[in-house]
Amino acid sequence: MVNLLKFKEKAEYPDKRETDLTGKEAYAIYGKEVVGTLKKLEVNLYLVRMLRG
């Protein structure tokens, strides 16, 4: 699976909280949480990588 993501310069949250994070930084935090949850569920991740092109 390939996710074609575009990140905003500044992260935006549905609850309108203030943040100094970029969209990419916020997504990285989200990604770490997801990986932790998947490990607890014993899901195997084989490749996670940023592609540029």
C-alpha positions as CSV (number, residue, x, y, z in Angstrom):
1,M,0.0,0.0,0.0
2,V,1.3,3.5,-0.8
3,N,-0.1,6.6,0.9
4,L,0.3,9.8,-1.1
5,L,0.3,12.4,1.6
6,K,0.6,16.2,1.5
7,F,1.3,18.0,4.7
8,K,0.2,21.4,5.7
9,E,2.7,23.9,6.9
10,K,1.0,24.1,10.3
11,A,-0.9,21.2,11.8
12,E,-4.7,21.6,12.2
13,Y,-6.8,19.7,14.7
14,P,-10.6,19.1,14.6
15,D,-10.8,20.5,18.2
16,K,-9.1,23.8,17.0
17,R,-6.3,23.4,19.6
18,E,-3.2,25.7,19.1
19,T,0.0,24.0,18.1
20,D,3.4,25.0,16.7
21,L,3.8,21.6,14.9
22,T,3.9,21.3,11.2
23,G,1.6,18.8,9.6
24,K,4.5,16.5,9.0
25,E,5.6,16.6,12.6
26,A,2.0,15.9,13.8
27,Y,1.7,13.0,11.4
28,A,5.0,11.6,12.7
29,I,3.6,11.6,16.3
30,Y,0.5,9.9,15.1
31,G,2.6,7.3,13.2
32,K,4.5,6.4,16.3
33,E,1.3,5.9,18.3
34,V,-0.1,3.7,15.5
35,V,3.0,1.6,15.3
36,G,2.9,1.1,19.1
37,T,-0.7,0.0,19.0
38,L,-0.1,-2.4,16.1
39,K,2.8,-4.0,18.0
40,K,0.5,-4.6,21.0
41,L,-1.9,-6.3,18.6
42,E,1.0,-8.4,17.2
43,V,0.6,-6.9,13.7
44,N,3.8,-7.2,11.7
45,L,5.0,-4.2,9.8
46,Y,7.4,-5.0,7.0
47,L,8.2,-1.6,5.5
48,V,7.5,2.0,6.5
49,R,9.3,4.5,4.4
50,M,9.0,8.0,3.0
51,L,9.2,8.1,-0.8
52,R,10.1,11.2,-2.8
53,G,9.6,11.6,-6.5
